[in-house]
Amino acid sequence: MRLRNITGSREVIGDSRFVVHEPNEQKGNWQSLFGNSNPIRIEIGMGKGKFLHTLAKMNPDVNYIGIEKYSSVLLRAIQKMEQEELPNLLFIRMDAEEIEDVFAPGEVDKIYLNFSDPWPKDRHAKRRLPSRQFLGRYNNILKKDGRLEFKTDNRELFDFAVAELPEAGWQTEAITYDLHHEEEMLIGNVMTEYEEKFSSMGNPICKYIIYR
Ligand code: SAM
């Protein structure tokens, strides 16, 4: 998701108390920052943050952190928090490549990837968020029995993501190629912005839940 450059978005982010500005300094300390011992769940490539904002509202006993690379998109998530502030949701503006600098081993309880950028060229495969390179990074920050959940309508990206699993030492707990017609996996489903858009166009949504 590339929004046009929004003038002043960097300044708004720089001043926002909903954004953790030196996330590396919080490595191993995230629960203390939230002031509780609740689990930490993160969405990587959060976009405008609707999914996490909804989850954080539904689950006050879970701490959520949204990670987003672009200021212009993160700005929207901040604006949503300004309208409806939640104590259990924080944001980081960063490239997820550096995720191991920000979370200690086992510090994260669950990772969400939603409608990740496809990077269709083969030479860019390692930039895809469900690639084996990223799975290796997630392996280092996710707790032992933690889960990663991935949704997309992009079948090519999903097939790639599934093929990466054995290479990276992960296993499938649940998988569907049509989430919105899969009663059991649909229970408790919170739609993302992209999910609303693409499912309303009739695109089937793929999802897996994986562990290692
Ligand atoms: N998750 C949202 C949804 O489902 O509506 C947004 C999906 S959007 C297609 C993907 C988002 O991931 C974009 O906002 C993009 O900037 C972000 N993103 C892509 N690669 C990233 C990375 N390496 N680190 C952090 N964010 C990333």
py3Dmol code that shows the C-alpha trace and the ligand (Angstrom):
import py3Dmol

protein = """\
ATOM      1  CA  MET A   1       0.000   0.000   0.000  1.00  0.00           C
ATOM      2  CA  ARG A   2       1.635   3.209  -1.172  1.00  0.00           C
ATOM      3  CA  LEU A   3      -0.262   6.341  -0.356  1.00  0.00           C
ATOM      4  CA  ARG A   4       0.943   9.554  -1.893  1.00  0.00           C
ATOM      5  CA  ASN A   5       3.467  11.319   0.267  1.00  0.00           C
ATOM      6  CA  ILE A   6       1.426  13.123   2.871  1.00  0.00           C
ATOM      7  CA  THR A   7       3.056  16.385   3.869  1.00  0.00           C
ATOM      8  CA  GLY A   8       3.930  16.426   7.535  1.00  0.00           C
ATOM      9  CA  SER A   9       3.326  12.717   8.170  1.00  0.00           C
ATOM     10  CA  ARG A  10       6.878  12.257   9.484  1.00  0.00           C
ATOM     11  CA  GLU A  11       6.383  15.148  11.894  1.00  0.00           C
ATOM     12  CA  VAL A  12       3.058  13.759  13.150  1.00  0.00           C
ATOM     13  CA  ILE A  13       4.680  10.358  13.671  1.00  0.00           C
ATOM     14  CA  GLY A  14       7.696  11.941  15.367  1.00  0.00           C
ATOM     15  CA  ASP A  15       5.381  13.626  17.887  1.00  0.00           C
ATOM     16  CA  SER A  16       2.955  10.752  18.428  1.00  0.00           C
ATOM     17  CA  ARG A  17       2.795   9.011  21.781  1.00  0.00           C
ATOM     18  CA  PHE A  18       1.284   5.978  20.051  1.00  0.00           C
ATOM     19  CA  VAL A  19       4.560   5.357  18.213  1.00  0.00           C
ATOM     20  CA  VAL A  20       7.606   3.819  19.874  1.00  0.00           C
ATOM     21  CA  HIS A  21      10.413   5.938  18.477  1.00  0.00           C
ATOM     22  CA  GLU A  22      13.448   3.941  19.644  1.00  0.00           C
ATOM     23  CA  PRO A  23      12.079   0.401  19.442  1.00  0.00           C
ATOM     24  CA  ASN A  24      15.543  -1.198  19.756  1.00  0.00           C
ATOM     25  CA  GLU A  25      15.712   0.160  23.300  1.00  0.00           C
ATOM     26  CA  GLN A  26      12.604  -1.827  24.235  1.00  0.00           C
ATOM     27  CA  LYS A  27      14.026  -5.195  23.168  1.00  0.00           C
ATOM     28  CA  GLY A  28      13.148  -7.662  25.961  1.00  0.00           C
ATOM     29  CA  ASN A  29      11.141  -4.943  27.750  1.00  0.00           C
ATOM     30  CA  TRP A  30       7.862  -4.704  25.823  1.00  0.00           C
ATOM     31  CA  GLN A  31       5.592  -6.020  28.561  1.00  0.00           C
ATOM     32  CA  SER A  32       7.057  -3.477  31.010  1.00  0.00           C
ATOM     33  CA  LEU A  33       6.412  -0.740  28.482  1.00  0.00           C
ATOM     34  CA  PHE A  34       2.737  -1.757  28.403  1.00  0.00           C
ATOM     35  CA  GLY A  35       2.857  -2.038  32.218  1.00  0.00           C
ATOM     36  CA  ASN A  36       1.581  -5.619  32.415  1.00  0.00           C
ATOM     37  CA  SER A  37       2.540  -9.219  31.714  1.00  0.00           C
ATOM     38  CA  ASN A  38       0.057  -9.807  28.898  1.00  0.00           C
ATOM     39  CA  PRO A  39       1.160 -11.535  25.678  1.00  0.00           C
ATOM     40  CA  ILE A  40       2.620  -9.479  22.824  1.00  0.00           C
ATOM     41  CA  ARG A  41       1.108  -9.961  19.355  1.00  0.00           C
ATOM     42  CA  ILE A  42       2.386  -8.135  16.294  1.00  0.00           C
ATOM     43  CA  GLU A  43       1.179  -7.417  12.784  1.00  0.00           C
ATOM     44  CA  ILE A  44       3.936  -6.887  10.252  1.00  0.00           C
ATOM     45  CA  GLY A  45       2.912  -4.623   7.363  1.00  0.00           C
ATOM     46  CA  MET A  46      -0.040  -3.248   9.294  1.00  0.00           C
ATOM     47  CA  GLY A  47      -1.125  -0.640   6.742  1.00  0.00           C
ATOM     48  CA  LYS A  48      -3.776   1.700   8.159  1.00  0.00           C
ATOM     49  CA  GLY A  49      -4.183  -0.474  11.250  1.00  0.00           C
ATOM     50  CA  LYS A  50      -7.889  -1.381  11.180  1.00  0.00           C
ATOM     51  CA  PHE A  51      -7.250  -5.076  11.916  1.00  0.00           C
ATOM     52  CA  LEU A  52      -5.076  -4.454  14.987  1.00  0.00           C
ATOM     53  CA  HIS A  53      -7.271  -1.645  16.290  1.00  0.00           C
ATOM     54  CA  THR A  54     -10.278  -3.990  16.174  1.00  0.00           C
ATOM     55  CA  LEU A  55      -8.365  -6.845  17.837  1.00  0.00           C
ATOM     56  CA  ALA A  56      -6.975  -4.549  20.550  1.00  0.00           C
ATOM     57  CA  LYS A  57     -10.483  -3.346  21.351  1.00  0.00           C
ATOM     58  CA  MET A  58     -11.812  -6.917  21.490  1.00  0.00           C
ATOM     59  CA  ASN A  59      -8.942  -8.268  23.616  1.00  0.00           C
ATOM     60  CA  PRO A  60      -7.863  -5.819  26.330  1.00  0.00           C
ATOM     61  CA  ASP A  61      -5.710  -8.570  27.928  1.00  0.00           C
ATOM     62  CA  VAL A  62      -3.424  -8.782  24.917  1.00  0.00           C
ATOM     63  CA  ASN A  63      -0.780  -6.219  23.927  1.00  0.00           C
ATOM     64  CA  TYR A  64      -0.624  -5.438  20.207  1.00  0.00           C
ATOM     65  CA  ILE A  65       2.142  -3.803  18.203  1.00  0.00           C
ATOM     66  CA  GLY A  66       1.680  -2.732  14.594  1.00  0.00           C
ATOM     67  CA  ILE A  67       4.758  -2.528  12.370  1.00  0.00           C
ATOM     68  CA  GLU A  68       4.653  -0.456   9.205  1.00  0.00           C
ATOM     69  CA  LYS A  69       7.390   0.737   6.875  1.00  0.00           C
ATOM     70  CA  TYR A  70       5.742   3.868   5.454  1.00  0.00           C
ATOM     71  CA  SER A  71       4.920   7.053   7.354  1.00  0.00           C
ATOM     72  CA  SER A  72       2.069   7.993   5.025  1.00  0.00           C
ATOM     73  CA  VAL A  73       0.233   4.751   5.896  1.00  0.00           C
ATOM     74  CA  LEU A  74       1.132   4.704   9.590  1.00  0.00           C
ATOM     75  CA  LEU A  75      -0.340   8.186   9.840  1.00  0.00           C
ATOM     76  CA  ARG A  76      -3.813   6.683   9.242  1.00  0.00           C
ATOM     77  CA  ALA A  77      -3.375   4.231  12.122  1.00  0.00           C
ATOM     78  CA  ILE A  78      -2.325   7.110  14.391  1.00  0.00           C
ATOM     79  CA  GLN A  79      -5.380   9.124  13.377  1.00  0.00           C
ATOM     80  CA  LYS A  80      -7.600   6.156  14.267  1.00  0.00           C
ATOM     81  CA  MET A  81      -5.963   5.973  17.721  1.00  0.00           C
ATOM     82  CA  GLU A  82      -6.492   9.704  18.192  1.00  0.00           C
ATOM     83  CA  GLN A  83     -10.214   9.138  17.585  1.00  0.00           C
ATOM     84  CA  GLU A  84     -10.353   6.079  19.832  1.00  0.00           C
ATOM     85  CA  GLU A  85      -7.353   5.583  22.091  1.00  0.00           C
ATOM     86  CA  LEU A  86      -6.539   2.062  23.299  1.00  0.00           C
ATOM     87  CA  PRO A  87      -3.984   1.319  26.046  1.00  0.00           C
ATOM     88  CA  ASN A  88      -2.920  -2.027  24.552  1.00  0.00           C
ATOM     89  CA  LEU A  89      -1.884  -0.901  21.064  1.00  0.00           C
ATOM     90  CA  LEU A  90       1.395   0.697  19.942  1.00  0.00           C
ATOM     91  CA  PHE A  91       3.046   1.278  16.573  1.00  0.00           C
ATOM     92  CA  ILE A  92       6.563   1.077  15.185  1.00  0.00           C
ATOM     93  CA  ARG A  93       7.703   2.596  11.902  1.00  0.00           C
ATOM     94  CA  MET A  94      10.403   0.307  10.613  1.00  0.00           C
ATOM     95  CA  ASP A  95      11.365  -2.211   7.978  1.00  0.00           C
ATOM     96  CA  ALA A  96      10.583  -5.678   9.318  1.00  0.00           C
ATOM     97  CA  GLU A  97      14.011  -6.854   8.145  1.00  0.00           C
ATOM     98  CA  GLU A  98      15.274  -5.481  11.444  1.00  0.00           C
ATOM     99  CA  ILE A  99      12.706  -7.236  13.598  1.00  0.00           C
ATOM    100  CA  GLU A 100      15.309  -9.223  15.555  1.00  0.00           C
ATOM    101  CA  ASP A 101      16.844  -5.958  16.801  1.00  0.00           C
ATOM    102  CA  VAL A 102      13.503  -5.000  18.348  1.00  0.00           C
ATOM    103  CA  PHE A 103      12.198  -8.187  19.988  1.00  0.00           C
ATOM    104  CA  ALA A 104      14.119 -10.597  22.232  1.00  0.00           C
ATOM    105  CA  PRO A 105      14.043 -14.359  21.590  1.00  0.00           C
ATOM    106  CA  GLY A 106      10.587 -15.715  22.449  1.00  0.00           C
ATOM    107  CA  GLU A 107       9.196 -12.276  23.321  1.00  0.00           C
ATOM    108  CA  VAL A 108       6.361 -12.416  20.759  1.00  0.00           C
ATOM    109  CA  ASP A 109       3.301 -14.612  21.312  1.00  0.00           C
ATOM    110  CA  LYS A 110       1.799 -14.388  17.815  1.00  0.00           C
ATOM    111  CA  ILE A 111       2.653 -12.845  14.438  1.00  0.00           C
ATOM    112  CA  TYR A 112       0.100 -11.707  11.867  1.00  0.00           C
ATOM    113  CA  LEU A 113       0.878 -11.119   8.181  1.00  0.00           C
ATOM    114  CA  ASN A 114      -2.061  -9.758   6.206  1.00  0.00           C
ATOM    115  CA  PHE A 115      -2.079  -9.154   2.469  1.00  0.00           C
ATOM    116  CA  SER A 116       1.685  -8.786   2.345  1.00  0.00           C
ATOM    117  CA  ASP A 117       3.270  -7.157  -0.693  1.00  0.00           C
ATOM    118  CA  PRO A 118       3.805  -9.842  -3.400  1.00  0.00           C
ATOM    119  CA  TRP A 119       7.216  -8.760  -4.772  1.00  0.00           C
ATOM    120  CA  PRO A 120       6.445 -10.730  -7.979  1.00  0.00           C
ATOM    121  CA  LYS A 121       9.980 -10.785  -9.432  1.00  0.00           C
ATOM    122  CA  ASP A 122      11.942 -13.916  -8.483  1.00  0.00           C
ATOM    123  CA  ARG A 123      14.990 -11.883  -7.555  1.00  0.00           C
ATOM    124  CA  HIS A 124      12.898 -10.110  -4.895  1.00  0.00           C
ATOM    125  CA  ALA A 125      11.571 -13.312  -3.284  1.00  0.00           C
ATOM    126  CA  LYS A 126      13.551 -12.746  -0.100  1.00  0.00           C
ATOM    127  CA  ARG A 127      11.710  -9.461   0.472  1.00  0.00           C
ATOM    128  CA  ARG A 128       8.349 -11.277   0.689  1.00  0.00           C
ATOM    129  CA  LEU A 129       7.230 -11.304   4.319  1.00  0.00           C
ATOM    130  CA  PRO A 130       6.390 -15.062   4.306  1.00  0.00           C
ATOM    131  CA  SER A 131       9.749 -16.008   2.680  1.00  0.00           C
ATOM    132  CA  ARG A 132      12.139 -18.446   4.347  1.00  0.00           C
ATOM    133  CA  GLN A 133      14.437 -15.513   5.171  1.00  0.00           C
ATOM    134  CA  PHE A 134      11.667 -13.786   7.112  1.00  0.00           C
ATOM    135  CA  LEU A 135      10.487 -17.075   8.651  1.00  0.00           C
ATOM    136  CA  GLY A 136      14.035 -17.425  10.017  1.00  0.00           C
ATOM    137  CA  ARG A 137      13.729 -14.002  11.651  1.00  0.00           C
ATOM    138  CA  TYR A 138      10.278 -14.816  13.062  1.00  0.00           C
ATOM    139  CA  ASN A 139      11.685 -18.084  14.404  1.00  0.00           C
ATOM    140  CA  ASN A 140      14.037 -16.058  16.601  1.00  0.00           C
ATOM    141  CA  ILE A 141      11.445 -13.756  18.164  1.00  0.00           C
ATOM    142  CA  LEU A 142       8.373 -16.000  18.455  1.00  0.00           C
ATOM    143  CA  LYS A 143       7.851 -17.984  21.655  1.00  0.00           C
ATOM    144  CA  LYS A 144       8.335 -21.749  21.477  1.00  0.00           C
ATOM    145  CA  ASP A 145       4.702 -22.741  20.848  1.00  0.00           C
ATOM    146  CA  GLY A 146       3.771 -19.435  19.168  1.00  0.00           C
ATOM    147  CA  ARG A 147       1.732 -19.222  15.983  1.00  0.00           C
ATOM    148  CA  LEU A 148       2.005 -17.186  12.785  1.00  0.00           C
ATOM    149  CA  GLU A 149      -1.159 -16.406  10.811  1.00  0.00           C
ATOM    150  CA  PHE A 150      -1.043 -15.270   7.179  1.00  0.00           C
ATOM    151  CA  LYS A 151      -3.937 -14.134   4.968  1.00  0.00           C
ATOM    152  CA  THR A 152      -3.863 -13.066   1.325  1.00  0.00           C
ATOM    153  CA  ASP A 153      -5.974 -13.167  -1.821  1.00  0.00           C
ATOM    154  CA  ASN A 154      -2.812 -13.527  -3.928  1.00  0.00           C
ATOM    155  CA  ARG A 155      -2.723 -17.222  -4.822  1.00  0.00           C
ATOM    156  CA  GLU A 156       0.800 -17.087  -6.253  1.00  0.00           C
ATOM    157  CA  LEU A 157       2.149 -15.510  -3.098  1.00  0.00           C
ATOM    158  CA  PHE A 158       0.249 -18.017  -0.971  1.00  0.00           C
ATOM    159  CA  ASP A 159       1.578 -21.007  -2.955  1.00  0.00           C
ATOM    160  CA  PHE A 160       5.077 -19.574  -2.551  1.00  0.00           C
ATOM    161  CA  ALA A 161       4.501 -19.126   1.196  1.00  0.00           C
ATOM    162  CA  VAL A 162       3.294 -22.721   1.604  1.00  0.00           C
ATOM    163  CA  ALA A 163       6.300 -24.057  -0.345  1.00  0.00           C
ATOM    164  CA  GLU A 164       8.676 -22.123   1.948  1.00  0.00           C
ATOM    165  CA  LEU A 165       7.427 -23.861   5.105  1.00  0.00           C
ATOM    166  CA  PRO A 166       9.368 -27.164   4.993  1.00  0.00           C
ATOM    167  CA  GLU A 167      12.509 -25.282   3.890  1.00  0.00           C
ATOM    168  CA  ALA A 168      12.264 -23.090   6.969  1.00  0.00           C
ATOM    169  CA  GLY A 169      11.205 -25.834   9.409  1.00  0.00           C
ATOM    170  CA  TRP A 170       7.590 -24.721   9.982  1.00  0.00           C
ATOM    171  CA  GLN A 171       4.441 -26.836   9.974  1.00  0.00           C
ATOM    172  CA  THR A 172       0.847 -26.132   9.080  1.00  0.00           C
ATOM    173  CA  GLU A 173      -1.763 -26.212  11.824  1.00  0.00           C
ATOM    174  CA  ALA A 174      -4.623 -25.089   9.555  1.00  0.00           C
ATOM    175  CA  ILE A 175      -4.927 -24.000   5.936  1.00  0.00           C
ATOM    176  CA  THR A 176      -7.700 -22.838   3.611  1.00  0.00           C
ATOM    177  CA  TYR A 177      -7.883 -21.486   0.086  1.00  0.00           C
ATOM    178  CA  ASP A 178     -11.304 -19.926   0.672  1.00  0.00           C
ATOM    179  CA  LEU A 179     -11.490 -18.591   4.223  1.00  0.00           C
ATOM    180  CA  HIS A 180     -14.871 -16.912   3.871  1.00  0.00           C
ATOM    181  CA  HIS A 181     -16.487 -20.266   3.021  1.00  0.00           C
ATOM    182  CA  GLU A 182     -14.613 -22.300   5.651  1.00  0.00           C
ATOM    183  CA  GLU A 183     -16.871 -22.219   8.687  1.00  0.00           C
ATOM    184  CA  GLU A 184     -14.383 -23.365  11.309  1.00  0.00           C
ATOM    185  CA  MET A 185     -11.496 -21.094  10.319  1.00  0.00           C
ATOM    186  CA  LEU A 186     -13.838 -18.150   9.873  1.00  0.00           C
ATOM    187  CA  ILE A 187     -14.831 -18.125  13.544  1.00  0.00           C
ATOM    188  CA  GLY A 188     -13.545 -14.906  15.119  1.00  0.00           C
ATOM    189  CA  ASN A 189     -12.122 -13.657  11.804  1.00  0.00           C
ATOM    190  CA  VAL A 190     -11.355  -9.932  11.837  1.00  0.00           C
ATOM    191  CA  MET A 191     -11.242  -8.444   8.355  1.00  0.00           C
ATOM    192  CA  THR A 192      -8.355  -6.219   7.293  1.00  0.00           C
ATOM    193  CA  GLU A 193      -8.750  -3.263   4.928  1.00  0.00           C
ATOM    194  CA  TYR A 194      -7.419  -5.293   2.014  1.00  0.00           C
ATOM    195  CA  GLU A 195      -9.545  -8.283   2.947  1.00  0.00           C
ATOM    196  CA  GLU A 196     -12.701  -6.161   2.821  1.00  0.00           C
ATOM    197  CA  LYS A 197     -11.706  -4.745  -0.528  1.00  0.00           C
ATOM    198  CA  PHE A 198     -10.687  -7.980  -2.239  1.00  0.00           C
ATOM    199  CA  SER A 199     -13.368 -10.254  -0.776  1.00  0.00           C
ATOM    200  CA  SER A 200     -16.040  -7.753  -1.873  1.00  0.00           C
ATOM    201  CA  MET A 201     -14.649  -8.181  -5.414  1.00  0.00           C
ATOM    202  CA  GLY A 202     -15.246 -11.940  -5.076  1.00  0.00           C
ATOM    203  CA  ASN A 203     -11.593 -12.961  -4.575  1.00  0.00           C
ATOM    204  CA  PRO A 204     -11.185 -16.041  -2.357  1.00  0.00           C
ATOM    205  CA  ILE A 205      -9.003 -15.402   0.678  1.00  0.00           C
ATOM    206  CA  CYS A 206      -6.233 -17.902   1.527  1.00  0.00           C
ATOM    207  CA  LYS A 207      -5.061 -18.350   5.110  1.00  0.00           C
ATOM    208  CA  TYR A 208      -2.634 -20.523   7.004  1.00  0.00           C
ATOM    209  CA  ILE A 209      -1.760 -20.866  10.671  1.00  0.00           C
ATOM    210  CA  ILE A 210       1.741 -22.241  11.180  1.00  0.00           C
ATOM    211  CA  TYR A 211       4.055 -23.267  14.019  1.00  0.00           C
ATOM    212  CA  ARG A 212       7.455 -24.929  14.391  1.00  0.00           C
TER     213      ARG A 212
END
"""
ligand_1 = """\
27
SAM
N -2.136 -5.510 6.446
C -2.929 -4.474 5.808
C -4.209 -5.042 5.256
O -4.337 -6.266 5.158
O -5.123 -4.259 4.950
C -2.111 -3.739 4.740
C -1.721 -4.550 3.544
S -0.652 -3.653 2.419
C -0.842 -4.496 0.915
C 0.959 -4.190 2.929
C 1.619 -3.246 3.907
O 2.826 -3.831 4.366
C 1.984 -1.892 3.313
O 1.449 -0.858 4.126
C 3.514 -1.887 3.319
O 4.065 -0.608 3.494
C 3.820 -2.819 4.469
N 5.137 -3.484 4.376
C 5.604 -4.168 3.306
N 6.845 -4.639 3.544
C 7.157 -4.234 4.805
C 8.304 -4.413 5.616
N 9.392 -5.063 5.180
N 8.298 -3.883 6.860
C 7.214 -3.198 7.314
N 6.096 -2.995 6.580
C 6.061 -3.513 5.336
"""
view = py3Dmol.view(width=600, height=400)
view.addModel(protein, "pdb")
view.setStyle({"model": 0}, {"cartoon": {"style": "trace"}})
view.addModel(ligand_1, "xyz")
view.setStyle({"model": 1}, {"stick": {}})
view.zoomTo()
view.show()
